Amino acid sequence: MFEKILNLIFPNVCGFCNKINKNSLCKACELSLAKYEINVIKNYKEEKSKYFDYLFCALKYENFVREKIISYKFNENTYLYKTFVKIIIKNEKIYRFLKSYDIILAVPMYKTKQSVRGYNQCELIAEELSKEININFEKNNLIKIKDTKTQSTLSKNQRKENINGAFQINNEDGIKNKKIILIDDIYTTGSTVNECSRIIKKAGAREIIVVTIAKD
């Protein structure tokens, strides 16, 4: 009931054109996004340098897609999480693949940085995806224990060193033998999600798919 009241006061809008739309993504913008879509699940099971098994990035990190993601992360345009989730699951094959997993985790922020920003953009997506595909999101199981430098300011090798040992699993029993969806916003070098995946696999996870809004 409370959610219905909120929807009346603050109706869903398409995140790209800001017009009221109950699905959070209008048909016109969906068509405009077609040239940025990737819609391929990449298999990394045989790549020894990767701790995750699959990677799905919904869009290319270009032009207005890039602008919207930056706006989402840094300008408090949190409503965009619903649109991004719609984009992630709108392909039926992707939707069915994700439905086969057990739990969802999100790349965490260090507590002081999240306090300053006011939200974790990956958690918002994970929470909404959890509702859409009916899979539990374990919000506080994967945590960040080290305050690292911003990855985008570093080289590929620096990113690996910067993020090493930055994450921790709180409840290994919730991870063991599970197939896990790991949510991040942008995939660039993959250092962050790979380090998260290393910790998750160490805790006993059976399989990991990394899911991001975009790939740079």
KOLZA-103821 format. One record per residue: y, x, z of N, C-alpha, C, CB in turn; residue in one letter. Coordinates in nm, 2 decimals. Glycine has a CB too. Example, Ala and Ser with C-alpha at 12.3 -4.5 7.8 and 13.67 -1.06 7.14 Angstrom:
BEGIN
     n_yy     n_xx     n_zz    ca_yy    ca_xx    ca_zz     c_yy     c_xx     c_zz    cb_yy    cb_xx    cb_zz   aa
    -0.57     1.32     0.78    -0.45     1.23     0.78    -0.33     1.32     0.78    -0.45     1.13     0.90    A
    -0.22     1.28     0.71    -0.11     1.37     0.71     0.00     1.29     0.79    -0.06     1.41     0.57    S
! end
This chain:
BEGIN
     n_yy     n_xx     n_zz    ca_yy    ca_xx    ca_zz     c_yy     c_xx     c_zz    cb_yy    cb_xx    cb_zz   aa
    -0.12     0.08     0.00     0.00     0.00     0.00     0.13     0.09     0.00     0.00    -0.09     0.12    M
     0.13     0.19     0.09     0.24     0.28     0.10     0.27     0.35    -0.04     0.22     0.38     0.21    F
     0.16     0.39    -0.10     0.17     0.46    -0.23     0.23     0.36    -0.34     0.04     0.51    -0.28    E
     0.19     0.23    -0.33     0.24     0.14    -0.43     0.39     0.11    -0.41     0.17     0.00    -0.41    K
     0.44     0.11    -0.28     0.58     0.10    -0.25     0.66     0.22    -0.30     0.60     0.08    -0.10    I
     0.60     0.34    -0.28     0.67     0.46    -0.33     0.68     0.46    -0.48     0.59     0.58    -0.28    L
     0.58     0.41    -0.55     0.58     0.40    -0.70     0.69     0.30    -0.75     0.45     0.36    -0.75    N
     0.71     0.20    -0.67     0.82     0.11    -0.70     0.96     0.17    -0.69     0.81    -0.02    -0.62    L
     0.97     0.25    -0.58     1.10     0.31    -0.55     1.12     0.43    -0.64     1.11     0.35    -0.40    I
     1.01     0.51    -0.65     1.02     0.63    -0.74     0.91     0.62    -0.84     1.00     0.76    -0.65    F
     0.93     0.55    -0.95     0.83     0.53    -1.05     0.79     0.66    -1.12     0.87     0.43    -1.16    P
     0.67     0.67    -1.17     0.62     0.79    -1.24     0.71     0.81    -1.37     0.47     0.78    -1.28    N
     0.73     0.93    -1.40     0.81     0.96    -1.53     0.73     1.07    -1.60     0.95     1.01    -1.50    V
     0.75     1.07    -1.73     0.69     1.18    -1.81     0.77     1.30    -1.78     0.70     1.15    -1.97    C
     0.70     1.41    -1.74     0.76     1.53    -1.69     0.84     1.60    -1.80     0.66     1.62    -1.64    G
     0.82     1.57    -1.93     0.88     1.65    -2.03     1.01     1.58    -2.09     0.79     1.67    -2.15    F
     1.01     1.44    -2.09     1.13     1.37    -2.14     1.20     1.29    -2.03     1.09     1.28    -2.25    C
     1.13     1.28    -1.91     1.19     1.21    -1.79     1.20     1.06    -1.81     1.32     1.27    -1.76    N
     1.13     1.00    -1.91     1.13     0.86    -1.92     1.02     0.80    -1.84     1.11     0.82    -2.07    K
     1.05     0.68    -1.78     0.95     0.62    -1.70     0.82     0.60    -1.77     1.00     0.48    -1.64    I
     0.71     0.64    -1.71     0.58     0.63    -1.78     0.47     0.63    -1.67     0.56     0.75    -1.88    N
     0.39     0.53    -1.66     0.30     0.52    -1.55     0.19     0.62    -1.55     0.23     0.38    -1.56    K
     0.17     0.68    -1.67     0.07     0.79    -1.68     0.12     0.93    -1.67     0.00     0.78    -1.82    N
     0.25     0.94    -1.65     0.32     1.07    -1.62     0.33     1.16    -1.75     0.26     1.14    -1.51    S
     0.28     1.11    -1.86     0.29     1.18    -1.99     0.30     1.08    -2.10     0.17     1.28    -2.01    L
     0.41     1.07    -2.17     0.42     0.98    -2.28     0.36     1.03    -2.41     0.57     0.95    -2.30    C
     0.33     0.94    -2.50     0.26     0.97    -2.62     0.34     1.06    -2.71     0.23     0.84    -2.70    K
     0.47     1.04    -2.71     0.56     1.13    -2.80     0.55     1.27    -2.75     0.71     1.08    -2.79    A
     0.56     1.29    -2.62     0.56     1.43    -2.56     0.42     1.49    -2.57     0.60     1.43    -2.42    C
     0.32     1.41    -2.56     0.18     1.45    -2.58     0.16     1.51    -2.72     0.08     1.34    -2.55    E
     0.22     1.44    -2.82     0.21     1.49    -2.96     0.29     1.62    -2.98     0.26     1.38    -3.05    L
     0.40     1.63    -2.91     0.49     1.75    -2.92     0.42     1.87    -2.86     0.62     1.73    -2.85    S
     0.33     1.84    -2.76     0.26     1.95    -2.69     0.14     2.00    -2.77     0.22     1.90    -2.55    L
     0.10     1.93    -2.87    -0.03     1.96    -2.94    -0.03     2.10    -2.99    -0.05     1.87    -3.06    A
     0.08     2.15    -3.04     0.08     2.29    -3.09     0.08     2.40    -2.98     0.21     2.31    -3.17    K
     0.09     2.36    -2.86     0.08     2.45    -2.74    -0.05     2.45    -2.67     0.20     2.43    -2.65    Y
    -0.13     2.35    -2.71    -0.26     2.33    -2.64    -0.36     2.44    -2.67    -0.32     2.20    -2.68    E
    -0.44     2.48    -2.57    -0.54     2.58    -2.59    -0.68     2.51    -2.60    -0.54     2.69    -2.48    I
    -0.71     2.43    -2.49    -0.83     2.34    -2.48    -0.96     2.41    -2.51    -0.81     2.23    -2.58    N
    -0.97     2.54    -2.46    -1.10     2.61    -2.47    -1.13     2.67    -2.34    -1.08     2.73    -2.58    V
    -1.26     2.65    -2.30    -1.31     2.71    -2.18    -1.37     2.84    -2.21    -1.41     2.61    -2.10    I
    -1.31     2.95    -2.16    -1.36     3.08    -2.19    -1.47     3.12    -2.09    -1.25     3.19    -2.20    K
    -1.58     3.18    -2.14    -1.69     3.22    -2.06    -1.68     3.37    -2.03    -1.83     3.20    -2.13    N
    -1.67     3.41    -1.90    -1.66     3.54    -1.85    -1.78     3.59    -1.77    -1.53     3.56    -1.77    Y
    -1.89     3.51    -1.78    -2.01     3.55    -1.70    -2.06     3.69    -1.72    -2.12     3.44    -1.73    K
    -2.05     3.74    -1.84    -2.10     3.87    -1.88    -2.00     3.98    -1.86    -2.16     3.87    -2.02    E
    -1.88     3.95    -1.82    -1.78     4.05    -1.81    -1.77     4.10    -1.66    -1.64     4.00    -1.85    E
    -1.82     4.22    -1.64    -1.83     4.27    -1.51    -1.70     4.29    -1.43    -1.90     4.41    -1.51    K
    -1.59     4.30    -1.50    -1.46     4.32    -1.43    -1.41     4.19    -1.38    -1.36     4.38    -1.53    S
    -1.47     4.08    -1.42    -1.42     3.95    -1.37    -1.52     3.89    -1.27    -1.41     3.85    -1.49    K
    -1.46     3.83    -1.16    -1.54     3.77    -1.06    -1.55     3.62    -1.08    -1.47     3.80    -0.92    Y
    -1.46     3.56    -1.16    -1.48     3.42    -1.20    -1.56     3.41    -1.32    -1.34     3.36    -1.23    F
    -1.62     3.29    -1.34    -1.72     3.27    -1.45    -1.66     3.21    -1.57    -1.83     3.19    -1.40    D
    -1.56     3.12    -1.55    -1.50     3.05    -1.66    -1.35     3.05    -1.64    -1.55     2.91    -1.68    Y
    -1.27     3.04    -1.75    -1.13     3.02    -1.75    -1.08     2.91    -1.84    -1.06     3.16    -1.78    L
    -1.00     2.82    -1.78    -0.94     2.72    -1.87    -0.79     2.72    -1.85    -1.00     2.58    -1.84    F
    -0.71     2.75    -1.95    -0.57     2.74    -1.95    -0.53     2.63    -2.04    -0.50     2.88    -1.99    C
    -0.45     2.53    -2.00    -0.42     2.41    -2.08    -0.33     2.44    -2.19    -0.37     2.30    -1.99    A
    -0.22     2.52    -2.17    -0.12     2.54    -2.27    -0.08     2.68    -2.28     0.01     2.46    -2.22    L
    -0.01     2.71    -2.39     0.05     2.84    -2.41     0.18     2.85    -2.33     0.07     2.87    -2.56    K
     0.21     2.96    -2.27     0.33     2.97    -2.19     0.45     3.01    -2.28     0.31     3.08    -2.08    Y
     0.50     2.91    -2.35     0.60     2.93    -2.45     0.71     2.82    -2.45     0.54     2.95    -2.59    E
     0.83     2.85    -2.50     0.94     2.76    -2.52     0.95     2.66    -2.41     0.91     2.68    -2.65    N
     0.95     2.53    -2.44     0.98     2.43    -2.34     0.87     2.41    -2.23     1.01     2.29    -2.40    F
     0.75     2.46    -2.27     0.64     2.46    -2.17     0.68     2.56    -2.06     0.50     2.50    -2.23    V
     0.72     2.68    -2.10     0.77     2.78    -2.01     0.89     2.73    -1.92     0.81     2.91    -2.08    R
     0.98     2.67    -1.98     1.10     2.61    -1.91     1.06     2.51    -1.80     1.20     2.55    -2.01    E
     0.96     2.43    -1.84     0.92     2.32    -1.74     0.84     2.38    -1.63     0.83     2.22    -1.81    K
     0.76     2.48    -1.65     0.69     2.55    -1.54     0.78     2.62    -1.45     0.58     2.64    -1.60    I
     0.88     2.69    -1.51     0.98     2.76    -1.42     1.05     2.66    -1.34     1.07     2.85    -1.51    I
     1.09     2.55    -1.40     1.16     2.45    -1.33     1.08     2.39    -1.22     1.20     2.33    -1.43    S
     0.95     2.37    -1.24     0.85     2.32    -1.14     0.84     2.42    -1.02     0.72     2.30    -1.21    Y
     0.83     2.55    -1.05     0.81     2.65    -0.95     0.93     2.68    -0.86     0.76     2.77    -1.01    K
     1.04     2.68    -0.93     1.16     2.74    -0.86     1.28     2.64    -0.84     1.21     2.85    -0.93    F
     1.28     2.53    -0.91     1.39     2.43    -0.90     1.36     2.30    -0.83     1.44     2.40    -1.04    N
     1.24     2.30    -0.75     1.21     2.19    -0.67     1.17     2.06    -0.75     1.31     2.15    -0.57    E
     1.14     2.08    -0.88     1.10     1.96    -0.96     0.95     1.93    -0.94     1.13     1.99    -1.11    N
     0.92     1.90    -0.82     0.78     1.88    -0.78     0.71     1.77    -0.85     0.77     1.87    -0.63    T
     0.78     1.67    -0.90     0.72     1.55    -0.97     0.64     1.60    -1.09     0.83     1.46    -1.01    Y
     0.66     1.72    -1.14     0.60     1.76    -1.26     0.45     1.78    -1.24     0.66     1.89    -1.31    L
     0.40     1.80    -1.12     0.26     1.82    -1.09     0.17     1.71    -1.16     0.23     1.83    -0.95    Y
     0.22     1.59    -1.15     0.14     1.48    -1.21     0.12     1.49    -1.36     0.20     1.34    -1.18    K
     0.23     1.53    -1.43     0.23     1.55    -1.57     0.13     1.67    -1.61     0.37     1.58    -1.63    T
     0.14     1.78    -1.53     0.05     1.89    -1.56    -0.09     1.86    -1.54     0.09     2.01    -1.47    F
    -0.12     1.78    -1.44    -0.26     1.74    -1.42    -0.31     1.65    -1.53    -0.28     1.67    -1.29    V
    -0.23     1.56    -1.58    -0.26     1.48    -1.70    -0.30     1.56    -1.82    -0.15     1.38    -1.73    K
    -0.22     1.67    -1.84    -0.24     1.76    -1.95    -0.38     1.83    -1.94    -0.13     1.86    -1.96    I
    -0.41     1.87    -1.81    -0.53     1.95    -1.79    -0.65     1.86    -1.82    -0.53     1.99    -1.64    I
    -0.65     1.73    -1.78    -0.77     1.65    -1.79    -0.77     1.55    -1.91    -0.79     1.57    -1.66    I
    -0.67     1.56    -1.99    -0.67     1.46    -2.10    -0.78     1.48    -2.20    -0.53     1.46    -2.16    K
    -0.83     1.60    -2.21    -0.94     1.63    -2.30    -1.07     1.58    -2.24    -0.94     1.78    -2.35    N
    -1.14     1.49    -2.29    -1.26     1.44    -2.23    -1.37     1.54    -2.20    -1.32     1.33    -2.32    E
    -1.38     1.64    -2.29    -1.48     1.75    -2.26    -1.44     1.83    -2.14    -1.49     1.84    -2.39    K
    -1.32     1.86    -2.13    -1.27     1.94    -2.01    -1.29     1.86    -1.89    -1.12     1.98    -2.03    I
    -1.25     1.73    -1.89    -1.26     1.64    -1.78    -1.41     1.64    -1.73    -1.22     1.50    -1.82    Y
    -1.50     1.62    -1.82    -1.64     1.61    -1.78    -1.69     1.75    -1.72    -1.73     1.58    -1.90    R
    -1.64     1.86    -1.78    -1.68     1.99    -1.73    -1.64     2.01    -1.58    -1.63     2.10    -1.82    F
    -1.51     1.97    -1.56    -1.46     1.99    -1.42    -1.52     1.90    -1.32    -1.31     1.96    -1.42    L
    -1.57     1.78    -1.37    -1.63     1.68    -1.28    -1.77     1.74    -1.23    -1.66     1.55    -1.36    K
    -1.82     1.84    -1.29    -1.95     1.89    -1.25    -1.94     1.99    -1.13    -2.02     1.96    -1.37    S
    -1.81     2.02    -1.09    -1.79     2.11    -0.98    -1.79     2.04    -0.84    -1.66     2.19    -1.00    Y
    -1.80     2.13    -0.74    -1.82     2.07    -0.60    -1.68     2.06    -0.52    -1.91     2.16    -0.52    D
    -1.60     2.16    -0.52    -1.48     2.16    -0.45    -1.37     2.23    -0.53    -1.50     2.23    -0.31    I
    -1.24     2.21    -0.48    -1.13     2.27    -0.54    -1.05     2.35    -0.44    -1.03     2.16    -0.60    I
    -1.01     2.47    -0.48    -0.93     2.56    -0.40    -0.80     2.59    -0.49    -1.00     2.69    -0.36    L
    -0.69     2.63    -0.42    -0.57     2.66    -0.49    -0.53     2.80    -0.44    -0.46     2.56    -0.46    A
    -0.47     2.88    -0.54    -0.42     3.01    -0.50    -0.31     2.99    -0.39    -0.36     3.09    -0.63    V
    -0.33     3.05    -0.27    -0.23     3.02    -0.17    -0.11     3.11    -0.17    -0.30     3.04    -0.03    P
     0.00     3.07    -0.11     0.12     3.15    -0.09     0.12     3.20     0.05     0.25     3.06    -0.12    M
     0.19     3.31     0.07     0.21     3.36     0.21     0.30     3.26     0.28     0.27     3.51     0.21    Y
     0.27     3.24     0.41     0.33     3.13     0.49     0.48     3.13     0.49     0.28     3.14     0.63    K
     0.54     3.25     0.50     0.69     3.26     0.51     0.75     3.23     0.37     0.73     3.40     0.55    T
     0.68     3.27     0.26     0.74     3.24     0.13     0.72     3.09     0.10     0.66     3.32     0.02    K
     0.61     3.03     0.14     0.59     2.89     0.12     0.69     2.81     0.20     0.45     2.84     0.15    Q
     0.72     2.86     0.32     0.82     2.79     0.40     0.96     2.79     0.34     0.83     2.86     0.54    S
     1.00     2.90     0.27     1.13     2.91     0.21     1.13     2.82     0.08     1.15     3.06     0.16    V
     1.02     2.82     0.00     1.02     2.73    -0.12     1.00     2.59    -0.08     0.91     2.78    -0.21    R
     0.93     2.56     0.03     0.91     2.42     0.07     0.78     2.36     0.02     1.02     2.34     0.03    G
     0.71     2.42    -0.07     0.59     2.37    -0.13     0.51     2.48    -0.20     0.61     2.25    -0.22    Y
     0.38     2.46    -0.22     0.30     2.55    -0.30     0.27     2.47    -0.43     0.17     2.60    -0.23    N
     0.32     2.52    -0.54     0.30     2.44    -0.67     0.15     2.43    -0.71     0.38     2.51    -0.78    Q
     0.07     2.53    -0.67    -0.07     2.52    -0.70    -0.14     2.42    -0.62    -0.14     2.66    -0.68    C
    -0.10     2.40    -0.49    -0.16     2.30    -0.40    -0.13     2.16    -0.45    -0.11     2.32    -0.26    E
    -0.01     2.14    -0.50     0.02     2.00    -0.55    -0.07     1.97    -0.66     0.17     2.00    -0.59    L
    -0.09     2.06    -0.75    -0.18     2.03    -0.87    -0.32     2.01    -0.82    -0.17     2.15    -0.97    I
    -0.37     2.09    -0.73    -0.50     2.08    -0.67    -0.52     1.94    -0.61    -0.53     2.19    -0.57    A
    -0.43     1.90    -0.53    -0.44     1.77    -0.46    -0.45     1.66    -0.56    -0.32     1.75    -0.37    E
    -0.36     1.66    -0.67    -0.36     1.55    -0.77    -0.49     1.56    -0.85    -0.24     1.57    -0.86    E
    -0.54     1.68    -0.89    -0.66     1.69    -0.96    -0.78     1.64    -0.88    -0.69     1.84    -1.00    L
    -0.78     1.66    -0.75    -0.88     1.61    -0.66    -0.89     1.46    -0.66    -0.85     1.66    -0.51    S
    -0.78     1.39    -0.67    -0.78     1.25    -0.68    -0.83     1.20    -0.81    -0.63     1.19    -0.66    K
    -0.79     1.27    -0.92    -0.82     1.23    -1.06    -0.97     1.24    -1.09    -0.74     1.31    -1.16    E
    -1.03     1.35    -1.03    -1.17     1.38    -1.07    -1.27     1.35    -0.95    -1.19     1.52    -1.12    I
    -1.21     1.31    -0.84    -1.28     1.27    -0.72    -1.37     1.39    -0.66    -1.38     1.15    -0.75    N
    -1.30     1.50    -0.65    -1.37     1.62    -0.59    -1.28     1.67    -0.47    -1.39     1.73    -0.70    I
    -1.34     1.71    -0.36    -1.26     1.75    -0.25    -1.18     1.87    -0.27    -1.36     1.77    -0.13    N
    -1.05     1.87    -0.22    -0.97     1.99    -0.22    -0.97     2.04    -0.08    -0.82     1.95    -0.27    F
    -1.02     2.17    -0.06    -1.01     2.23     0.07    -0.89     2.31     0.08    -1.14     2.32     0.09    E
    -0.79     2.25     0.14    -0.65     2.31     0.14    -0.63     2.44     0.22    -0.56     2.21     0.20    K
    -0.70     2.45     0.33    -0.67     2.56     0.42    -0.79     2.66     0.43    -0.64     2.52     0.55    N
    -0.88     2.65     0.33    -1.00     2.75     0.33    -0.96     2.88     0.28    -1.11     2.68     0.26    N
    -0.90     2.88     0.16    -0.85     3.01     0.10    -0.70     3.03     0.15    -0.86     3.01    -0.06    L
    -0.68     3.14     0.22    -0.54     3.17     0.27    -0.50     3.30     0.23    -0.54     3.15     0.42    I
    -0.36     3.32     0.23    -0.31     3.45     0.20    -0.26     3.52     0.33    -0.19     3.44     0.10    K
    -0.32     3.64     0.35    -0.29     3.71     0.48    -0.20     3.83     0.46    -0.42     3.75     0.53    I
    -0.15     3.86     0.34    -0.07     3.97     0.32     0.05     3.93     0.23    -0.14     4.09     0.25    K
     0.17     3.97     0.28     0.29     3.93     0.21     0.31     4.04     0.09     0.42     3.93     0.30    D
     0.28     4.00    -0.03     0.29     4.09    -0.14     0.42     4.08    -0.22     0.17     4.06    -0.23    T
     0.44     4.18    -0.31     0.55     4.17    -0.40     0.52     4.06    -0.50     0.58     4.31    -0.46    K
     0.63     4.01    -0.57     0.61     3.91    -0.68     0.54     3.98    -0.79     0.75     3.86    -0.72    T
     0.43     3.92    -0.84     0.34     3.98    -0.94     0.42     4.00    -1.07     0.22     3.89    -0.96    Q
     0.51     3.91    -1.11     0.57     3.92    -1.24     0.67     4.04    -1.25     0.66     3.79    -1.26    S
     0.70     4.10    -1.14     0.78     4.22    -1.14     0.71     4.35    -1.16     0.87     4.23    -1.02    T
     0.57     4.34    -1.17     0.49     4.46    -1.16     0.41     4.48    -1.29     0.39     4.45    -1.05    L
     0.36     4.60    -1.32     0.28     4.63    -1.43     0.13     4.58    -1.40     0.27     4.78    -1.46    S
     0.05     4.59    -1.50    -0.09     4.54    -1.48    -0.16     4.61    -1.37    -0.17     4.55    -1.61    K
    -0.15     4.75    -1.37    -0.22     4.82    -1.26    -0.16     4.80    -1.13    -0.21     4.97    -1.30    N
    -0.03     4.79    -1.12     0.04     4.76    -1.00     0.00     4.63    -0.94     0.20     4.77    -1.02    Q
    -0.02     4.53    -1.03    -0.06     4.39    -0.98    -0.19     4.40    -0.91    -0.06     4.30    -1.10    R
    -0.29     4.47    -0.96    -0.42     4.48    -0.90    -0.41     4.54    -0.76    -0.51     4.57    -0.99    K
    -0.33     4.65    -0.75    -0.31     4.72    -0.62    -0.23     4.63    -0.52    -0.24     4.85    -0.64    E
    -0.13     4.56    -0.58    -0.05     4.48    -0.49    -0.12     4.36    -0.43     0.07     4.42    -0.58    N
    -0.22     4.31    -0.50    -0.29     4.18    -0.45    -0.42     4.22    -0.38    -0.32     4.09    -0.57    I
    -0.46     4.34    -0.38    -0.59     4.38    -0.32    -0.59     4.35    -0.17    -0.61     4.53    -0.34    N
    -0.69     4.28    -0.12    -0.70     4.25     0.02    -0.60     4.15     0.07    -0.68     4.37     0.10    G
    -0.54     4.07    -0.02    -0.43     3.97     0.02    -0.49     3.84     0.07    -0.34     3.96    -0.09    A
    -0.62     3.81     0.04    -0.67     3.68     0.06    -0.79     3.68     0.16    -0.71     3.61    -0.07    F
    -0.81     3.56     0.22    -0.92     3.55     0.31    -0.98     3.40     0.31    -0.87     3.58     0.45    Q
    -1.11     3.39     0.33    -1.18     3.26     0.34    -1.19     3.23     0.49    -1.32     3.26     0.27    I
    -1.15     3.11     0.53    -1.16     3.07     0.67    -1.30     3.01     0.70    -1.05     2.96     0.69    N
    -1.36     2.94     0.61    -1.48     2.87     0.64    -1.59     2.90     0.53    -1.46     2.72     0.66    N
    -1.67     3.00     0.55    -1.77     3.04     0.45    -1.87     2.93     0.42    -1.84     3.17     0.49    E
    -1.90     2.85     0.52    -2.00     2.74     0.51    -1.95     2.64     0.40    -2.03     2.67     0.64    D
    -1.82     2.63     0.39    -1.77     2.53     0.29    -1.77     2.59     0.15    -1.63     2.50     0.33    G
    -1.80     2.72     0.14    -1.80     2.78     0.01    -1.94     2.81    -0.04    -1.72     2.91     0.02    I
    -2.03     2.84     0.05    -2.17     2.89     0.01    -2.24     2.80    -0.08    -2.25     2.91     0.14    K
    -2.29     2.86    -0.19    -2.37     2.79    -0.30    -2.29     2.68    -0.37    -2.49     2.73    -0.23    N
    -2.16     2.68    -0.36    -2.08     2.57    -0.42    -2.02     2.62    -0.56    -1.96     2.53    -0.33    K
    -2.00     2.52    -0.65    -1.93     2.55    -0.77    -1.78     2.51    -0.75    -1.99     2.47    -0.89    K
    -1.70     2.61    -0.77    -1.56     2.60    -0.73    -1.46     2.60    -0.84    -1.53     2.70    -0.63    I
    -1.36     2.51    -0.84    -1.25     2.51    -0.93    -1.13     2.58    -0.85    -1.20     2.37    -0.97    I
    -1.08     2.69    -0.91    -0.97     2.76    -0.85    -0.84     2.74    -0.93    -1.00     2.91    -0.84    L
    -0.74     2.68    -0.87    -0.62     2.64    -0.94    -0.51     2.75    -0.92    -0.56     2.51    -0.89    I
    -0.45     2.79    -1.04    -0.33     2.87    -1.04    -0.23     2.81    -1.14    -0.36     3.02    -1.07    D
    -0.11     2.86    -1.14    -0.01     2.80    -1.24    -0.01     2.87    -1.37     0.13     2.80    -1.18    D
     0.00     3.00    -1.37     0.01     3.08    -1.50    -0.09     3.19    -1.50     0.15     3.13    -1.53    I
    -0.17     3.21    -1.61    -0.26     3.32    -1.62    -0.19     3.43    -1.71    -0.39     3.28    -1.68    Y
    -0.17     3.54    -1.65    -0.11     3.66    -1.72    -0.21     3.77    -1.74     0.03     3.71    -1.65    T
    -0.22     3.85    -1.63    -0.32     3.96    -1.64    -0.45     3.91    -1.57    -0.27     4.09    -1.57    T
    -0.44     3.81    -1.49    -0.56     3.75    -1.41    -0.58     3.82    -1.28    -0.68     3.76    -1.50    G
    -0.50     3.92    -1.24    -0.52     4.00    -1.12    -0.53     3.91    -0.99    -0.41     4.10    -1.10    S
    -0.44     3.81    -0.98    -0.44     3.73    -0.86    -0.57     3.64    -0.86    -0.32     3.63    -0.86    T
    -0.60     3.57    -0.96    -0.72     3.48    -0.96    -0.85     3.56    -0.95    -0.72     3.39    -1.08    V
    -0.85     3.68    -1.00    -0.97     3.77    -0.99    -0.99     3.81    -0.85    -0.95     3.89    -1.09    N
    -0.88     3.85    -0.78    -0.89     3.89    -0.64    -0.93     3.77    -0.55    -0.76     3.95    -0.59    E
    -0.88     3.66    -0.58    -0.92     3.53    -0.51    -1.07     3.51    -0.53    -0.84     3.41    -0.55    C
    -1.11     3.52    -0.66    -1.25     3.49    -0.70    -1.34     3.59    -0.63    -1.26     3.50    -0.85    S
    -1.30     3.72    -0.62    -1.38     3.82    -0.55    -1.41     3.78    -0.40    -1.31     3.96    -0.55    R
    -1.31     3.73    -0.34    -1.32     3.69    -0.20    -1.41     3.56    -0.19    -1.19     3.66    -0.13    I
    -1.39     3.47    -0.28    -1.47     3.35    -0.29    -1.62     3.37    -0.31    -1.41     3.25    -0.39    I
    -1.64     3.46    -0.41    -1.78     3.50    -0.44    -1.85     3.57    -0.32    -1.78     3.59    -0.57    K
    -1.77     3.66    -0.26    -1.82     3.73    -0.14    -1.86     3.63    -0.03    -1.71     3.83    -0.09    K
    -1.79     3.52    -0.03    -1.83     3.41     0.07    -1.95     3.33     0.03    -1.71     3.32     0.10    A
    -2.00     3.36    -0.09    -2.13     3.29    -0.13    -2.11     3.19    -0.24    -2.19     3.24    -0.01    G
    -2.00     3.18    -0.30    -1.98     3.07    -0.41    -2.08     3.10    -0.52    -1.84     3.07    -0.46    A
    -2.13     2.99    -0.58    -2.23     3.01    -0.69    -2.16     3.03    -0.82    -2.32     2.88    -0.70    R
    -2.05     2.96    -0.84    -1.98     2.96    -0.97    -1.83     2.93    -0.95    -2.04     2.87    -1.08    E
    -1.74     2.99    -1.03    -1.60     2.97    -1.03    -1.54     2.94    -1.17    -1.52     3.08    -0.96    I
    -1.46     2.84    -1.18    -1.38     2.82    -1.30    -1.23     2.83    -1.25    -1.41     2.69    -1.37    I
    -1.16     2.91    -1.32    -1.01     2.92    -1.29    -0.94     2.83    -1.39    -0.96     3.07    -1.31    V
    -0.86     2.74    -1.33    -0.78     2.64    -1.41    -0.64     2.67    -1.39    -0.82     2.50    -1.38    V
    -0.56     2.68    -1.50    -0.42     2.70    -1.49    -0.34     2.61    -1.59    -0.38     2.85    -1.52    T
    -0.21     2.59    -1.56    -0.13     2.51    -1.65    -0.12     2.58    -1.79     0.01     2.48    -1.59    I
    -0.09     2.71    -1.78    -0.06     2.79    -1.90    -0.11     2.93    -1.90     0.09     2.79    -1.93    A
    -0.12     2.99    -2.02    -0.16     3.13    -2.03    -0.04     3.20    -2.10    -0.29     3.15    -2.11    K
     0.00     3.31    -2.04     0.11     3.39    -2.10     0.05     3.50    -2.19     0.19     3.47    -1.98    D
! end
